[in-house]
Structures are given as C-alpha cells and as structure tokens.
Amino acid sequence: MNSSAKSNMYEVNAESVLGAYGAFVEGTPAATAMVAAADPLGGLARTALERSFAQLGYGEGTVAWLRLTADGMTLGPQELATIAEGIDPAAIVLADEAATALFARAYRCELDLEAAARVLGRRVVTFSDFSALLDDSEAKQRAWALLKRLRVR
C-alpha cells in the first residue's frame, strides 16, 4: 500500500497554507524564515535578506515571502496569523510599517519599528522601509545589526 502522507506534519501544514494563500506567499514548506511586506520586495532587498538569513544560520532558499496585497485583495490580521502559524518560521522580518502594523494586530501585541522582539517564541525584526535602508551605508549597518538579532543559536 502506498501512502502519500508526508512524514513531517509541519511541512504538511506549510504546504496547505502555501496552496491556500499562493497569491500572497511564495516559498517552500520547509521555510525557516518569513519576510512580510505590503508589496513584493525588489531584487536588491530580497537578495540582501536571503544572504542575511543564510549567514545567520537559516540556510539558503528557506525564506517564505509574504505580501499583504495580491490580485486586488488584502490580507487581514486573521489571514496573516494563519499563514505565519502554518509556515511556522523561527524568524520573521516585517519589512515595512504596513506589515508591522498588521502583524501587531494579528498577534495583539505592540511592536516598535526598527526593533527586535519575540512574539510567541519567534524572533521578529521590524523595519519602517527595509528597501529604503539599502540606499544608505549607515542605515545598512543599522539594518544588519537588527538582523543579527535573528541569528540561530
């Protein structure tokens, strides 16, 4: 008898979420990190975050990319929480003010911008506009200092 059930229940949950919310999130069921932003991040920002997560111990290609709007629809707090819980990342980057505000509503917590926090055991880093920080070398250093707070221990 062949069984198509996966042996890792976490990947089954993540695969289900990726299927249900495919317009809003891209990644693999094995994602260990998640980046949320109002709109898809540009290539430079994505590359910087991918490299950062790899350097911080999350591996390569293990980021789930979440955008708050797609196909004329916008995620609400409950949908964001459903996606985050389904993917179950160890670390989350909230790349802009809109993502930070929605995540704070979803988890009923207060989050400061440009700060690191822990939310339900997950490491979270917030930015007002991650992409804009890459245009200034000092701002890049501040961003890297925050991202280092996500390091796998």
Beta strands, then each sheet from edge to edge (+ up, - down):
strand 1: 25-26
strand 2: 33-37
strand 3: 63-67
strand 4: 69-70
strand 5: 73-74
strand 6: 91-94
strand 7: 115-119
strand 8: 122-126
sheet 1: 1+ 3- 2- 6- 8- 7+
sheet 2: 4+ 5-
end
